[in-house]
Amino acid sequence: MTAPLRAEPAGALRRTDVMAIARQLGPQFAELADDADANDRFVAANFATLKEAGLVEAGVPAELGGGGAEVAELAAMLRELARHCASTALAFAMHTHQVAIPAWRWKHQNAVAVEPLLKRVAGERILLLSSGGSDWIAGSGEAVKVDGGYRVSGRKVFTSGAATGNVLMTGAVLRGEDGSASVIHFGLPMSSPAVKIEETWRAMGMRGTGSNDVVIEDHFVPDAGVAVTRKSGEWHPLFQIIATIAFPLIYAVYLGVAENAREIAVEMAKKKRPGPHALRLAGEMDTALRAAQLAHRWMLEIVARNAPSADSVNEVMIGRTLVATHAIRAVELAMELAGGASFYRANGLERCFRDVQGARFHPLQAGPQAEYAGAMALGMPTATIF
């Protein structure tokens, strides 16, 4: 087994070569992928390695002690990791985007309030969790105002890497006496006695992500612990930043899965004499894959504009749908190209097929995404389309 590539000590001013580290760690992660998939086992050992290698703090600005990696570099890192172990890449994408978002705000909005969190990631190598789709625009859970803060309860599903995370970046819905609903956002320490993990993750694909439910029962959030309060059920400028930055990172994983499937299928097809039908399948597969690659490149171009808005959300979400559609199609064609042998789990294509299906389910899903794009095209409001 190749020894992990060690990064410089946490807190050192540096620029981390995240791709070099990902390329070296990938084969090591691949060795554990089958076991994690077969046994619904969280890839905890891989997360320990990611910490040791310095990737946990890679997205923190170098001035704050991190690796200084930009979103495009982080996406390339996740894409590479996904070619070896999709579950590791997807679970790590949830931490990575939770670092990239405050890092962007610090660099481009002078948001000094995020410095303590970023410095903790760099100095202590804490892992951030995302409650993701369960905390989308409407919010979830319940917050009740009490003296000095709020009492919060709720269930946060699809919390990838829950078992190893230190802080869950989440929120809860506060109901007003007038029937209004707002969402408070805060960091929830996973060490809180009000928090427990329920092992619910028995899924079709991405089985090693450990995306279990986090149950919160009467956790106290002090007033000072609330990062932002927004209206429930409507887009907020913070969520425009989140959507613009997070999804190119998350969908880099599904692109990596499709690229891995293509490599497996080509090697399998080369062992036989390819006829005209195989040539056509290979060509269709590469065409679908290229469409996914081009769409993902467009998503990263939108991030590079550094202008989160309703328009950037639209463009990123169009890219998200295109990456999902064409990555899934590329894997389907890879299986057809490989033939009946692709049905055997040992060849790896079957797992790629199951893992890539997850691309369907992150927001904005196909229906809301089309409605959002249509509203933008026709000059209509998008505030409540999600």
C-alpha positions in Angstrom: 0.0 0.0 0.0 1.3 3.4 -0.9 2.1 5.6 2.1 -0.1 8.8 2.3 1.4 11.9 0.9 1.9 14.2 3.9 1.0 17.8 3.7 2.7 20.5 5.8 1.6 20.8 9.4 -1.8 22.4 10.1 -1.5 26.2 10.4 1.5 26.6 8.1 1.2 29.2 5.3 1.2 27.2 2.1 -0.6 26.3 -1.0 -1.6 22.7 -1.0 -1.3 20.7 -4.3 -4.6 18.9 -3.7 -4.5 17.0 -7.0 -1.1 15.5 -6.2 -2.5 14.3 -2.9 -5.7 13.0 -4.4 -3.8 11.0 -7.1 -1.7 9.4 -4.4 -4.5 8.6 -2.0 -6.9 7.3 -4.7 -5.6 3.8 -5.1 -5.5 3.4 -1.4 -9.1 4.4 -1.1 -10.1 2.1 -3.9 -8.9 -0.9 -1.8 -11.6 -0.2 0.8 -14.4 0.7 -1.6 -15.7 -2.8 -2.2 -16.0 -3.6 1.5 -17.7 -0.3 2.3 -20.2 -0.9 -0.4 -20.9 -4.5 0.4 -21.4 -3.9 4.1 -22.9 -0.4 4.2 -19.9 0.7 6.1 -18.8 4.3 6.4 -15.4 5.0 5.0 -14.0 6.2 8.3 -10.5 5.1 7.7 -10.4 7.2 4.5 -11.5 10.3 6.4 -8.6 9.8 8.9 -6.3 9.6 6.0 -7.8 12.8 4.5 -7.0 14.6 7.8 -3.4 13.3 7.9 -2.9 14.4 4.3 -4.0 17.9 4.9 -7.1 17.9 2.6 -9.5 18.8 5.4 -8.2 22.4 5.5 -7.3 22.6 1.8 -10.0 25.1 1.0 -9.2 27.4 3.9 -7.4 30.6 2.7 -3.6 30.4 3.2 -3.7 33.6 5.2 -5.8 31.8 7.8 -3.6 28.7 7.9 -5.2 26.6 5.2 -4.2 25.2 1.9 -5.5 28.1 -0.2 -7.1 25.9 -2.8 -9.7 27.5 -5.0 -13.1 26.0 -5.9 -11.9 24.7 -9.3 -9.0 22.9 -7.6 -11.2 21.4 -4.9 -13.6 20.2 -7.6 -10.7 18.5 -9.5 -9.6 16.9 -6.2 -13.1 15.4 -5.6 -13.4 14.3 -9.2 -10.2 12.4 -8.9 -11.2 10.8 -5.5 -14.5 9.7 -7.0 -12.7 7.7 -9.7 -11.4 5.5 -6.8 -14.1 5.6 -4.1 -17.3 7.6 -4.9 -18.5 7.4 -1.3 -15.4 8.9 0.1 -15.6 11.7 -2.5 -19.2 12.5 -2.0 -19.1 12.5 1.8 -15.9 14.7 1.7 -17.6 17.0 -0.8 -20.1 17.9 2.0 -17.3 19.1 4.2 -15.4 20.7 1.3 -18.3 22.9 0.3 -19.0 23.9 3.9 -15.4 25.2 4.0 -15.4 26.7 0.5 -18.5 28.9 1.2 -17.1 30.8 4.2 -13.7 30.9 2.5 -15.4 32.7 -0.5 -17.2 35.0 1.8 -14.0 35.9 3.7 -12.1 36.6 0.4 -14.9 38.4 -1.5 -17.2 39.9 1.1 -14.8 40.7 3.9 -16.9 38.4 6.2 -14.7 38.5 9.2 -17.4 36.6 11.2 -16.4 33.4 9.5 -12.7 33.6 10.5 -13.0 31.6 13.8 -14.6 28.7 12.0 -12.0 28.7 9.2 -9.2 28.9 11.7 -10.6 25.9 13.6 -10.7 23.9 10.4 -7.1 24.8 9.6 -5.7 24.5 13.1 -7.7 21.7 14.6 -8.7 19.9 11.3 -12.3 19.7 12.4 -14.8 18.1 10.0 -17.9 20.1 9.0 -21.2 18.3 8.2 -23.9 19.4 5.9 -27.6 18.7 6.5 -28.0 19.3 2.8 -31.4 18.7 1.2 -33.1 18.4 4.5 -32.2 22.0 5.2 -32.9 23.5 1.8 -34.8 26.7 1.2 -37.8 25.9 3.4 -35.6 24.7 6.3 -36.5 21.9 8.7 -36.7 21.3 12.4 -38.1 23.6 15.1 -36.7 26.5 17.0 -38.4 28.0 20.0 -37.3 31.3 21.4 -36.2 31.2 25.1 -34.2 33.6 27.3 -30.8 34.1 25.7 -31.4 32.0 22.7 -33.4 29.1 21.2 -34.3 25.5 21.9 -33.9 23.5 18.8 -35.2 20.0 17.8 -35.4 18.2 14.5 -34.2 15.3 12.3 -31.5 16.0 9.7 -31.5 13.3 7.1 -28.8 12.5 4.6 -26.0 13.7 6.9 -23.0 12.3 5.1 -20.1 11.4 7.4 -22.2 12.0 10.5 -20.1 9.6 12.6 -16.9 11.5 12.1 -18.1 15.1 11.9 -17.4 17.7 14.6 -19.9 20.5 13.6 -23.1 20.2 11.7 -23.9 23.4 9.7 -27.7 23.4 10.0 -30.8 25.4 10.8 -34.3 25.3 12.3 -37.6 26.9 11.6 -38.9 29.6 14.0 -42.7 30.1 13.8 -44.1 33.6 14.6 -47.3 34.2 16.4 -48.6 35.8 13.2 -48.0 32.6 11.2 -44.8 33.7 9.7 -41.8 31.3 9.5 -38.1 32.2 9.6 -35.0 30.0 9.6 -32.1 30.5 12.0 -28.7 29.1 10.9 -26.0 27.9 13.3 -23.2 25.4 13.9 -24.3 22.4 16.0 -21.5 20.6 17.9 -21.9 16.9 17.4 -20.6 16.4 20.9 -23.8 18.0 22.3 -25.8 15.6 24.6 -28.9 16.7 22.7 -27.6 15.1 19.5 -27.7 11.4 18.5 -27.1 9.6 15.2 -29.6 7.0 14.0 -28.1 4.5 11.5 -30.7 4.7 8.7 -28.3 4.6 5.7 -29.2 1.5 3.8 -29.2 2.8 0.3 -29.0 1.8 -3.4 -25.7 3.6 -4.0 -23.1 5.7 -2.3 -23.3 3.1 0.5 -20.1 4.1 2.2 -21.0 7.8 2.8 -22.5 7.1 6.2 -25.4 9.5 5.4 -27.3 8.7 8.6 -30.0 10.8 10.3 -28.9 13.2 13.0 -31.6 13.7 15.6 -31.6 16.8 17.7 -33.6 16.9 20.9 -33.9 20.3 22.8 -30.4 21.7 22.0 -29.8 25.2 23.2 -28.4 27.7 20.7 -27.4 31.0 22.2 -28.4 34.2 20.5 -24.7 34.8 19.6 -24.6 31.4 18.0 -27.1 32.3 15.2 -25.1 33.2 12.1 -28.1 34.4 10.0 -31.9 34.6 10.2 -33.9 34.5 6.9 -37.4 34.0 5.7 -38.5 30.4 5.2 -39.4 29.3 1.8 -37.7 32.0 -0.1 -34.2 32.4 -1.7 -31.8 34.5 0.4 -28.5 36.0 -0.8 -26.7 33.5 1.4 -28.3 30.6 -0.4 -27.4 32.1 -3.7 -23.8 31.8 -2.6 -24.3 28.3 -1.3 -26.0 27.1 -4.5 -23.4 28.7 -6.7 -20.4 27.3 -4.9 -21.6 24.0 -3.5 -23.0 22.2 -6.5 -20.0 22.4 -8.8 -18.1 20.6 -6.0 -20.8 18.0 -5.4 -21.3 17.3 -9.1 -17.6 16.9 -9.6 -18.1 13.6 -7.8 -20.7 12.3 -10.2 -18.5 13.3 -13.1 -15.7 11.3 -11.6 -17.9 8.3 -11.3 -18.9 8.5 -14.9 -15.2 8.8 -16.0 -14.3 5.8 -13.9 -17.1 3.8 -15.6 -15.8 4.8 -19.0 -12.3 3.6 -18.2 -13.6 0.2 -16.9 -15.8 -0.3 -19.9 -13.1 0.6 -22.4 -10.7 -1.9 -20.9 -13.3 -4.6 -20.9 -14.4 -3.9 -24.5 -10.7 -4.0 -25.7 -10.5 -7.6 -24.6 -13.0 -8.6 -27.3 -12.9 -7.8 -31.0 -15.2 -4.7 -31.2 -17.8 -4.8 -33.9 -19.8 -1.9 -35.4 -22.3 -2.0 -32.5 -19.5 -1.7 -29.9 -18.0 1.2 -31.8 -21.3 3.0 -31.8 -21.8 2.4 -28.1 -18.2 3.6 -27.3 -18.8 6.7 -29.4 -22.2 7.5 -27.7 -20.6 6.9 -24.3 -17.8 9.4 -24.9 -20.2 11.9 -26.4 -22.4 11.7 -23.3 -19.4 12.0 -21.0 -18.0 15.0 -22.9 -21.4 16.7 -22.5 -21.2 16.1 -18.7 -17.6 17.4 -18.7 -18.5 20.6 -20.6 -21.5 21.3 -18.4 -19.3 20.9 -15.3 -16.7 23.2 -16.8 -19.5 25.8 -17.3 -20.5 25.5 -13.6 -16.9 26.3 -12.6 -16.9 29.2 -15.0 -19.9 30.6 -13.2 -18.2 30.3 -9.8 -15.1 32.1 -11.2 -17.3 35.2 -12.0 -17.6 35.7 -8.2 -21.1 37.1 -8.5 -23.6 34.9 -6.8 -27.2 35.9 -7.7 -30.4 34.5 -9.1 -28.7 34.3 -12.4 -25.7 32.4 -11.2 -28.0 29.9 -9.4 -29.9 29.4 -12.7 -26.7 28.8 -14.7 -25.2 26.4 -12.0 -28.5 24.5 -11.8 -28.7 24.2 -15.5 -25.2 22.7 -15.4 -26.2 20.5 -12.5 -29.1 18.9 -14.6 -26.8 18.5 -17.6 -24.1 16.8 -15.6 -26.6 14.5 -14.0 -28.3 13.6 -17.2 -25.2 12.9 -19.2 -23.2 11.3 -16.4 -26.0 8.8 -15.8 -26.3 8.2 -19.6 -22.6 7.7 -19.9 -22.6 5.0 -17.2 -25.6 3.3 -18.8 -23.7 3.2 -22.1 -20.6 2.0 -20.4 -22.5 -1.0 -19.1 -23.9 -1.8 -22.5 -20.4 -1.5 -24.1 -19.0 -3.9 -21.5 -21.9 -6.3 -22.1 -23.2 -8.9 -19.8 -20.0 -8.9 -17.8 -21.0 -5.5 -16.4 -23.7 -7.2 -14.4 -21.0 -8.9 -12.2 -20.3 -6.8 -9.1 -16.6 -7.7 -9.3 -16.0 -5.6 -12.4 -17.0 -2.4 -10.7 -19.4 -1.1 -13.3 -22.4 -2.2 -11.3 -21.3 0.0 -8.4 -20.7 3.0 -10.7 -24.3 2.5 -12.0 -25.7 2.6 -8.5 -23.6 5.4 -7.2 -24.3 7.7 -10.2 -28.0 7.5 -9.6 -27.5 9.9 -6.6 -27.0 12.7 -9.1 -30.8 12.7 -9.6 -31.7 13.7 -6.0 -29.7 16.8 -5.0 -31.5 20.1 -5.4 -32.6 21.6 -7.6 -34.1 18.4 -8.9 -35.1 18.3 -12.6 -38.7 19.6 -12.1 -37.9 22.7 -9.9 -34.7 23.4 -12.0 -36.7 23.6 -15.2 -39.3 25.8 -13.5 -36.6 28.1 -12.2 -34.9 28.3 -15.6 -38.3 29.0 -17.3 -39.1 31.8 -14.8 -35.7 33.4 -15.5 -36.2 33.1 -19.3 -39.7 34.7 -19.1 -38.7 37.4 -16.6 -40.9 36.0 -13.8 -40.0 35.8 -10.0 -37.9 32.9 -8.8 -37.9 33.6 -5.1 -40.1 30.7 -4.2 -39.0 28.1 -6.8 -36.8 25.5 -5.1 
